[in-house]
Amino acid sequence: MGMSKGQIRRKHGASGASAPADPRAADGGHASAGGRGTAGGTGAAGGSGRAASAGRGRSPAGAEGGTGRGPAPARGGNDAGAPPRRSSAGLFTGVVVTVGVLMLLYVLAWTLPQLGAAAGTVIPELRPLGFGREEIAAAAAALGDAGLEQYRYVHRSSGLFAPVLVALGWLGMVTLAYPRGARRWAMRAVPVLFAVVWVLGNRTVDAALADPEGGPVALASALVIARWALLVLLAAQAVYLLVRLVRGKIDAFARGELV
């Protein structure tokens, strides 16, 4: 059957109306897809760039933060500080020994001889082989009350500080020479005994002079003898430590440790 003109017109009109819409829709779809693709690509690229930039900006901190701490500090400070501390200890010990020895010489070589010479007698402490009641009685009578008071004052001042300083200095020398070991304790016993015997001897001699008849004269004499014997031992220790120190320096120089 044939179609009428109206049906043909309506058919072609519908085809013509729908045909242009399809290309526009297709174009719009492509444009939307392209826009979305472009925007997505641009966003992805921008995100990647920002991530890379952020990664480059954080990389030093991340490298340091990965370990949790920065570069380790130098540990040579303690080793470098040890020799100065030992040198300072040796210097301080030398000063104490020097002051103590000079004060001891002042007491033994000047103060006590002058005191005895002024009284016309020999001070009991200057008798290395000891004394008896006769010598103590003669010294007490020659000194008198004023001389005895001056003698006791020497025992409370320079006669007390000198042996204590010598003992402290000697202990420092022994400690530096022997940081550990049994020999250190044996060497330390000499200056400690010297200080104890000296101080006890001062008090005992004062008591013997105050009472020559009933005082502890025998004990005072024994302490004075022990004092001189320990003084000789201290001198022997000093010579031994000096020889040991010089020998150690020579050996170190031979090994090339000293320039």
Buried (B, 14 or more C-beta within 10 A) or exposed (E): EEEEEEEEEEEEEEEEEEEEEEEEEEEEEEEEEEEEEEEEEEEEEEEEEEEEEEEEEEEEEEEEEEEEEEEEEEEEEEEEEEEEEEEEEEEEBBEBBEBBBEBBEBBBEEBBBEBBEEBEBBBBBBBEEBBEBEBBBBBBEBBEEEBBEBBBEBBEEBBBBBBBBBBBBBBBBBBBBBEEEEEBEEBBEBBBBBBBBBBBBBBBBBBBBEEBEEBBBBBBBBBBBBBBBBBEBBEEBBEEBEEEEEEEEEEEEEEEEEE
